[in-house]
Amino acid sequence: MRTSRDILFIAPSAYPLGGVASWLDYIVPGLRDRDWNVTLGLVEGRFHDVDAYLDAHPDGQVLRIPCGTGTPEGRVRQLLRAVRNVRPHIVVAVNIVDVAPAIERIRVTSEWSPRLAISLHAVQADLIGSVQRCEGVIDAVVCTNRLTCDLVAKLTSVVPCRIHYAPCGVNVNKVTPKERRASDGILKIAYVGRLERAQKRIEDIGAIAAELDRRGIDYELVIAGGGPDEEWLRVRLSDATSCARVRFLGALASVDLPEQVYSRADALLIMSPCETGPIVAWEAMANGVAVVTSAYIGSGLEGSLEPGENCLMFPVGDAAAAAECLERLRDQELRRRLLQGGFNLVARRYSMTVSIENWSATLEKITAKAPLSPPSPLLAHMMRMPSAGRLDRLFGTQVGETIRELLGFKYDHCEPGGEWPHTRHCSALAEEAFWQLAMSIDRNSRRPVDSDAAQRVIAIPRS
């Protein structure tokens, strides 16, 4: 029998070593321990290998959701079947845009409907645009960053009582700052994350390394991660790699980072123009590693990073200021203060325990509110699936899709985002206007960074 504690999470399986996968790895069992009956729905396809995902993140209560014919209508039909099979009280969608029209269709055609919660893990105009487009169907938006909460409130009609804040958490292990090894004179720096220029500014690694060389600082840099610009970065850093100043470790699972990276690092380097955490910062702090980070969009309103107390901070794109922050870590008293402050921050706000408790309380609030009414015919028309080819143009979307299913026709997509899109809608604001608004909100709450260049314009992240 369906109960108010039956939850279905629907998420991609394309990136088993990504941040969302690491979050699901603890949030799903953590909620089960708090008496929520959680089913993890993983979408399948050519680029979404559920078996590979489960090898990295085993789970015994998984529902596989195929992409069907690969058309928008085909994906919605498969999601409909999955939701009706589980009949949950709440559906939590994570980066799967077609969940909203599937729930909308249930509400139009059935007396029963689950509540729909959207979990936002990034500050992106298109993701918030998708919320705006489907706001008449969404019962709750759960954000991992306070800036995202504010942007959803300003750019959509979702009422504030349906916008929730629940940041991600990390394992607060038994390693404390006092137990860290003594430095051997070589500054050991780590970069952990996706290797991408647009969202992570990995091109700054070369400039920062050159600044450290110019200052005569002995250092070693390890890079853990993979992504579309990995080969570009390897070529750019080939000289430093050949003399063992830089080492590439490849993509690592979260469980391997403490031993292979954090236990051997003095500093974690973050260069991103925008982040909702990042979770790697909290992981480093929990493992006694000092965080040297850009003053990224998302760090101001969040109010967790305090330059000189739990991190060192530099303006986005300022390689000289970043190198200066790294050089300051020679000061042992400063390092001790940063390590203790970082560890205290994570234990107080960003532990797995705190994250699970926040999510459990949020689900209780969602359960307590009445679900939204079935959408109007106008909204149903707006959310109708687009035509996917000649069959749809000849017979209409519904009949065309049924013919595809009967004949076994399938679309072969070229990348994960085409197979299972994260988003399909634009923001109410143009991209540049969106980032200007985000920067304006975030800067009003930002503490001064550790550089005279703090007033420089932050680069706008572009995909």
Secondary structure, DSSP 8 states (H G I E B T S, - for coil): ---TTEEEEEE--S-TTSHHHHHHHHHHHHHHHTT-EEEEEEE-BTTB-HHHHHHHS--SSEEEE--TTSSHHHHHHHHHHHHHHH--SEEEESS-TTHHHHHHHHHHH-S---EEEEEE-S--HHHHHHHHHTTTT-SEEEESSHHHHHHHHHHS---GGGEEE----B---S--GGG-----SSEEEEEES---HHHH-TTHHHHHHHHHHHTT--EEEEEE---TTHHHHHHHTHHHHHTTSEEEEE---GGGHHHHTGGG-SEEEE--SB-S--HHHHHHHHTT-EEEEE--BTHHHH----BTTTBEEE-TT-HHHHHHHHHHTT-HHHHHHHHHHHHHHHHHHSBHHHHHHHHHHHHHHHHHS-------HHHHHHTS----SHHHHHH-HHHHHHHHHHHT-----SSHHHHS-S-----SS-HHHHHHHHHHHHHTT----SSGGGGS-------
